Amino acid sequence: MTLEASTLRKLRLRIIYFVFVLYMLFALDRVNISFAALQMNNHLGFDAKTYGMGVSLFYVSYLALQLPSAMLIRKLGIKVWLGGSLVLWGLPSAGLAFTNSKEMFFVLRFVLGAAEAGFGTAIIYYLNNWFPKRYRGTAISSTFLAAPVSVVIGAPLSGWFLSFSGAGLAGWQWMFLLEGLPTILLGVVSLFYISDSPAAARWLTDDERGWLTAEIEREHSSVRSAGGIESLRSVFFSPRVWAAAGALFSLILGFTGMLYWLPLVLKQVSKQTDFGVSVLSAIPWVAMGLGMYFNARHSDRHQERLWHVGGGMFAAAVGLVIGAGAPAPYNMLGLLIAGCGIGAAQGIFWTIPLGFLSGSAVAAGLALINLVGNSAGLVGPNVIGWLRQASGSFVQPTLFLAAAMAVGFVLLLPLRKVIGAVAVVEAGR
């Protein structure tokens, strides 16, 4: 086995699998509210607007603390930051089990968003410092596969928890409690398991540490030589950063639309039981996972990023149009195409900004893009809730999401020259 192969094998075993589990908990903490809504809304008397507001309040604090969290990542180190974040968000996540009013629901969702702020940025920053560029798309998408897997596994699991009853708790309360406690446990484990950098990794040999450190530094140097963004000030005034942020905003509009409303859509059109809906809801997420996996592998093999992301967004737009207008069962086929397209784009999206961010600008640039992109989680649920209530149908909300995906595809196009410049420098070395 070559030095490169042995190093990458250890990275996969030590980093990817562990981070995958962490990200799965992160994704599950977002999606489980949609399954809780099947019981919680009736139990607590929440209407669509109240539920949409509770979903959105998560994003108010989540977005407000994106940049401060990014600064703390560099100051505290990834090990302390991640471990502390997991413990702090596990507490309100499990605490949602004891919600007894809309005010308490709003407060806990707000606190949960504050605790999770910066987690996505931290994971991308972490992987960027450990994986060479030619393997980065697969590394990132392997982590992001946790999102659809958390639904594929978490949907029937959450549906099963919804059937629980005892100790004075309803099914939705047991679900929050049993899915929140593991996060606290893994937060403590992270403090002892994670290494901050390759130089600090005692589980690599001297030769492996030397090769990996040199490889990562060489690639970061190529980004700088191609005119990459290096200063904190430049991040806020770069058209490249804002174009990427706008594209991510569109992408997350589609993602959150499926995340928070898919079970309610399927409940309306399928007339299934709560458990049946939870199982049916997993199918589009299987398509999302397949899109992530195969698109990332193809992108890494050909070292092409922009069209692999843009093509996924375009396919998602087409799938959403089919899902909105076609009769059953073709509307379900449209949701499968949309899920596959969203997964394909989301899995490797972050390879694009990592192609023009460098040095101290990496954490801040990722945080700003993530902030703008995730503000879709604040806008989307409210717009969808309003359109749903005004029209009495999910057709208009679905077409709104399709239009957003198409706009995101257009926003990516100006970044072609930037990505090409980095490739030229790489080829010259």
Secondary structure as UniProt FT lines:
FT   HELIX           3..11
FT   HELIX           12..16
FT   HELIX           17..44
FT   HELIX           48..64
FT   HELIX           66..76
FT   HELIX           78..95
FT   HELIX           96..98
FT   HELIX           102..116
FT   TURN            117..118
FT   HELIX           119..128
FT   TURN            129..130
FT   HELIX           133..144
FT   HELIX           146..162
FT   TURN            167..168
FT   HELIX           171..193
FT   HELIX           198..200
FT   TURN            202..203
FT   HELIX           206..225
FT   TURN            226..227
FT   HELIX           232..236
FT   HELIX           239..270
FT   HELIX           274..302
FT   HELIX           306..325
FT   TURN            328..329
FT   HELIX           330..348
FT   HELIX           349..351
FT   HELIX           353..355
FT   TURN            359..360
FT   HELIX           361..374
FT   HELIX           376..391
FT   HELIX           395..412
FT   HELIX           413..415
FT   HELIX           416..428
//
